[in-house]
């Protein structure tokens, strides 16, 4: 470690890179040296080490445990987006995904949801809130709004197990075709933090999605909150012509549970402006 480099910012950046190398050489759950030990190892001051460590904790790469020390954080769930001609080919996200139902009821759409689903505010929708888990750990909170007339007899079992869109197709004759989705950063409220097992005001990713069927009719409006410390998105961009490769039919779009759109339906990615109103948080 070069201790003669002038400038606090550069020192902190090099300290951060050195600690990051330690993290990358270890496995999730492994301990890393204490701040005092890192000061001696890297030849920098305690404030410099603390600033670098704080940044890595905020990024979800390190975990501090009071009285025990610092440990490598659990691996992040990575979702890759691959550009295609008109849509995104979406490989499978990591981990074993499951759901826990938080709320399941039928109610009037209201002005905002009714506008998105192109239906009367007085028309009925099925509202679902569910906690999404990966390998048993909470990852996201989903709020689904589905046209009630399309899903008579929709059951809790359909919402907790399997592919929801496959249930819609096989049980209710609803063939989803296209989803327009927007992604933006946000923070979690106290109630959301409790469900996701993170501190209040922790960073998160907000997904909003409007799903349509093969006739272009809106079927479902969803907004979801994903943990910023455990979920990341990687984009693969095509910068020139390449040999044709058969599309990957497996996997799911960020914010879309594994298996959804697994039959090759189109998925389009959008900027924030495509879904104009903010979510009902």
N, C-alpha and C positions, 0 to 999 in steps of 0.2 A: 504494500500500500504506500503510495507516494504522499508523505506528510508535508512536503514543501510546496504542493500545488496551491497557489493563492486563490482566494474566493471561497466563501462559505458554501455557496450553491454547488460549486463543482465538487467540493469535499463531500458534501452530503450525497451527491449523485454517485460518486465513486464508492462511498460507504454503502449506499443502498445496493449497488451492483455486487459488492463483495458479500453482503448478507444474502442477496438473492442467489449467488453461487452456492452458498452453504445450504440454502433451502432446496435448490434444485439437485443437490447431491444426496439428499435425504428422502425418506418416504413420509407420507402423511402420518402425523402423530409422533414423529421423532422429535426429540429435544434439540434446540440449538443453544450455543453458549449464551450466558447472561450478558446484559449490557456492559457490566464491568469487565467481563472477560473479552468481549468484543472490542472495547476501548483499547485494551492491552494488545490484542491480536492485530488490530488494524492501525494502531498508532494515532487515534483521533480522540477528540474530547467526548465526554458523556453526552452533552447536548446534541452533538452531531450524530452520534449513534442513536440516541432516542428519536430524533427527527426522522432518520431513515427507517427505524423500526416502526414508528407510528404510521408512516406511509404504507409499509408493507402489511401492517395489521388492517388498516383501512381498505387496502386492496384485496383483503381476504386471503393473503398468502401465509400469514402468521397468526397464531392464536396466543394471547396472553392468559395464563391461569394464575390467579392470585395465590401466592405462597408456593407455587410449583415451578414457574418459569415460563419460557416461550417454546412453542411447538409448531412444527410444520402443519399448516391447515389442511383439511380434507381437500382432495382434488376437486377442481371446478368441473361442472357439467358443461361440456363444450358442444355447441351446435354450429355446424358449418353450413353456409349458404353458397350455392354454386350457380353462377349466372348461366342462363340458357337463352334461346332465341326469344321466347315470349314469357317465360316463367322461370321459376327457380327450381332446380333439382335439389332436393333436400335430403342429405344422408341422415341416417338414424342418430339421434342424440344418445349420449352414453347413459348407462344405468338402467335399473329396473324400475319402471314408472307404475304408480298406483294412485288411487284417489280415496279421499275420505269425505263423505257428504256432510256439509255444514248446514245447508238450508235447501228446501225443495218445496215450492209452492206455486200456485196459480194465482195471477193477479192481473189487473189492467195494465196495459203497456205504458200509459202516460205519454205526455207530449214528446219527450226527447227520444225514448226508445221507439215509440210509434213512428216518429219521423224517420229514424234509421231503418226500421223494418218495413216502411211504406204501408202502414196500417193505421186504423183509427186509434186514437189514444184510449178509447173505451174498450177496444178489442183485448182479448185475453192472451197473455203470454205465460209460458212456464219459466219461472225464475229459479236458477240453481246456483248455489255457492258451494264450491268444493275445494278442498286442500289437496294439492298435487304433491306427491312424495317421490323421491328417488332413493332407491335402496333403503326405504323406511324413514328417510330424513325429509322434513318439510322443505319444499322448493318453491312453491307458488300458490297463490290464491286465485281461483278463477270465478268470475261472475258471468253466467250464461243467461241469455234472454232468447227463448225459442218461441216461434209462433205456436200457440197452443193447439190450433186446429190441425196442425201437421203431425202432432205426436200424441194422439189420444192413447191413454194407457201407458205412457212413458213411466218406467219403473225406476226405483232407487238402484236396483241391481244393474240396470243398463248404464247408470251414471257412475257407478263405482268400479265396474270391471269391464274389461274389453275395450274395443274401439267404439266410441260414441257414434261416429259417422257410419260405421258398419252396422250398428244397431238401427240407426235412422234408415239406412238403405234396406236392410233385410226385414225389419219389423214394421216400419212405418212407410215404406215406399218413397222415402225422401232421398234423392240423389244429389248430393252436394257436388258442385262443379268448380267454383272459383271463390277465393278468399282474398280480400284486400285488407292488408294489415299495416298498422303504423306502430313504431317503437320509439319510446322516449325515456329519458332518465327521470327518476322521481325519488322520494324517500317514503319510508313506511310510517304509518300512524302507530299509536300505542297498541291498539287492538290488533292491527296487522302484525306488529312486531311480536306480540305474544303467540300468535298462530305460527309464525315463521321461525320462532326461536332465535330472534336477533334483537339487538338494542333498538329502542325507539329512534326514529329519524335515520336509520341505516339506509344506505343507497339501495335502489331497486330499479328494475326495468319494467316499464308499463307497456303492455301490449294491448292494442285495440284491434278487433277483427270483425269484419262484416262478411258473412258467408252467404253465397247465393246458390240456387239449384241450377239444373241444366236449362231451365227456361228463363233464367235471370232474376227470379223472384228471391228477395232476401229471406233467408231461413233463420238466421241466428246472428245476434250481436253479442260479442264477448269482450270483456276487458279483464286482463290478468295482470298480476303483480308477481314478478320473479325476483328472487334474492340476488342482489348485486354482488354479494361476496361469493356466491357458489355457481353462478350462471354466466357464461360469456358466449359471444357470437363471433364466429370467424367467417369472413367473406373470401371466397375464391373468385377472382375476376378474370374473365377471358379477355386478353389484350391483343389477340390475333387469331387467325384461322388455325384450326386444328383438325385432326382426323375425327370423323364422327364416332361417338361412343354411345351405345344404348343407354337411355336414361335409367337412373336408379329409381326403382319403384317403391323402395322401402323408406321408412323414416318419417320424420315430421318436421314441420316448420316451427321455429321458436314460438312458443305460446300455444302451439297446437299439439295435443297429446300424441305420443307415439302411435303410429298406425293410421291416424287420420289422413285422408287423401292418399291412402296407400294404393289406391287403384288407378293412380295416374291423373287425377283431376288437377286442373291448373291452379297454381298459387302465384299471386303477384305480390310484389313488395312495394310499399309506398312510403312517401314522406309523411310527416305529421299532418300536412294540409288535407290529405284525403279523407280523414275523419275529423270533422271540424270541431265539434263540441268536445269538451273535456269529459272524462269519465265521472260517473257519480261516485265519488270517493267518500 
